Amino acid sequence: MSAGDTALERLADAILIPPFAGTVAPRWVLDALWRGLAGVTLFAPNMAAGPDALTALTRTLRGAAPDVLVATDEEGGDVTRVWYDSGSPYPGNAALGAVDDVALTQRVHAAIGADLAALGINLDLAPCLDVLAAPENPVVGTRSFGASSELVARHGAAAVRGLQSAGIAACAKHFPGHGATLLDSHAEVAVVPDGLAVVTGRDLPPFRAAVAAGVRAVMPG
C-alpha cells in the first residue's frame, strides 16, 4: 500500500460510522477507532445484553477514541433501538404532531437525549423531518410529525433543541424529504414525484428550521 493510499483511507475513515455485530466491540473496530474512524452506529443487537453492558461497550469505544461518535436511531414511538424489546416509553412524532404542543415535543426529546447520554451515546439519528404528503408511504408513516410543512418545521426544531439540550447531537432526516415517496429507499430507489418548486416549498422548510435551531447533522434520504 502506498503512502497516498494510507492518507486516502484515513480521510475516508474520518467520515464513517459503521455498524458491527455483537454486544462487545470487536478488535477491528477498536483498531479502526485508534487509527481515526469517526465512530460507530449501534443497532438493537448491540444492546441485547442490557443497559449495563451497553454502557460498558460505549466506555470501551471511548477508551479507543475519546471523541468517538456513538450513534443510534432513537426516534421514540415506532423506531427505537434502546427499547427494541419492549417498545419506546416515549411518544413518536405522529402523536406529538397530533397534540401539537411544541414545549412537550422539546421535553420528550430532552428526556430521550438524557437517556442516551447516560448510556454513552452522543449522536441520535433523529428527528425525522419528512412531511407526510403520501399517507400510504411505506417507510415514513407515523415517523412524521404530520402532513403540514409548518407543523413538521416547528416540531422538528423543538426536537433538535430538546436532544441537543441533553448534550446529544441531533441528525435531521431524510433530506430533502421522504414523505411523498411510495417506495422504501432501504430496498429500492425512491423518487419524489413532484417538481422542484413543490419540494422547495413543502419539504425543505423543516430542514431550514432544524438548521436554524442548530442541528449538528443532516442525513440524506
N, C-alpha and C positions, 0 to 999 in steps of 0.2 A: 504494500500500500504506500502510495506517495504521500509526501507532506501535505500536498494540496487536497488529497482525498480526506486526510485526517481533519483538516480545517473545515472542509465542507460537511463532514459528519457532525462535527461539533456545532456548527451553525444549525443543522437540521435538528439535532437533539435539543437545542435550546428552545424550540417551539413545540415540542411533542409532549403529550401527556397520555401515554398508552395505558391500557388495562393489563392485568395479569391474572393468572389463576391462583386460587387458594387464599387462605387466611394468614399466611406468613409471606413476607417479602422474599422472592427468590433471589439468588445471588446475582443474576443478570440485571435485575432492577437496581439493586444496591450499587453494583459496579457502574451502571449507566448513570445513576444519580451522581455518583462521585465524579464522573467524567463531565457532567454538565447537562444531563437530561433535565428538562424543565420540571417534570412531575409525573404523576400517575392519575388515572381515573379509576375510582373504586365502584364496583357493582355489588349487588346483593350477595353473590357467593363469597366475596371478600369479607363480608360482615357476618357470615353464618355462625361464627363461634361466639358471638355476643359482644356487648359493648366494651367489656374489659379487654378482650382480645383485640378488638378494633383499635382501642386506644394504644395498646402495646404495638400494634402494627404501624400506626401513624408515628409513634415515637421512634420506632426503628427507622422508618423512612426519613424522618427529620434528622436522625443521627448521621445518616449518609449525606444529607444535604440540608442544612438548616433552613434554607429559603425554598424548599421544595413546595410545589403546588400539589395539593391533595384534593382532587375534585370528585364530585359525585352529582347525580341528578336527584335533587330533593325538592320537588315542586309542591308537596302537600297533595291531598286528595289522591287521585288515581296513580300518580307517579311518585313512588317512594323507593328508596334503596335501604335506608336505615331501618324502616319498619316494614320491610317487604313481607315478613311472615305474619304480621297482624293487621296491617293497614295503617296508614298515617293517622296520627292523632289530630292532625290539623286539616281544616277545610281546604279544598282545592280552589283553583281560580274561578271556576264556574259558580260555585257557591258564594265566593267573595264578591264576584261581579253582580250576582243577583241581589245580595244585601246592599251593595253599593255604599259601603262605609269605608272611605279611604283610610281613616285612622285605624280601623280594625285590620285592614289588609297590611298596613305597616306593622302593627303589633304582632300579627300572626307570623310575618316573615322575620321579625326580630327574634321571636321565640324559636323558629326553625334555625335561624343563624346561631343562636346561643347553644342549641343542642349540637349543631355541627361543630362549633368551636370547641366544645367540651370533649368531643371525640377526636380532635386533631385535624379536622377537615377545614380547609380555608378557601375553597372555591366551590360555589354552588352553581351548577349549570342550569340556572333558573334566574328570572321568571320567563315563562312562555308568553310572548307578546304578539301572538298571532291573532288577528281579527277574524272571528269565525264567520266568514262570508258564505261558506258552504256547510250547512248543518250536518250533511252526510259525510263530511271529511273523516277519513278513517284513522288519522294519526293525531289530530288536534282535539276535537270534541270538547270534553269538559276541562281540558287543559287550558282553554282560552277563558279570559275574563268575560268575553261576550262578543256580540256582533257589531258593536259600536266602536269606531276608532277612538272617539273621545273617552269612552269608558275604559277601554284597554290602556290608553295612554296614561290616564290618571292613576289607575290601579297598578300598572306596571311600574311607574315611577315610585309609588308608595312601597311596592315590594322591594325594589332596589334599595331605597332608603332604609327599610327595615333590616334586610340582610346585612347591609354594609355598616349599620349602626352596631351590629354584633361582631364586627371585625371579619366578616365573610365577604369575599369578592363575589359580586353577582355577575351573571352572564346572561344577557338578553338574547332570546332566540324566538323564532328561527328566521333570521334576516334573509331576504327582505319581506318576509311574510308567507306563512304556510297555510293560512286559514281558508283560502279559496281553492285549494287543490283537491283533487278527487282520488289521488293515489298516495300510497305510503312511501315516502322517499327513503325509508330504511331498505326497501326491497326493489324499487324501480325509480325511474326518473319522473318526478312530479312536476307538472307545469302549471303556472298560474294562467288561467285562460282569459286574461284581461289585458288591456293596453297599459302602457307605462303611465299614462295620466291617472288611471284608476289606482294602480299600485301606489303611485306617489301620494295621492290624496287619501287613500284608505289604509294602506298597510304600513307606510313609513312613519306617520306621526307617533305611534307608540315607541318606536326606536329613537326618534328625536327626543321624546320626553325622557327616556331612560338615559340617554347621553347627557341631557341637561341635569338629570339627577345624579350624575357622576358615576354611572355604571362602569365597572372596570374591564368588562369584556363583552364581546358580541359574537354569537355563534351563527354562521351562515347555515341556511337550510339546504 
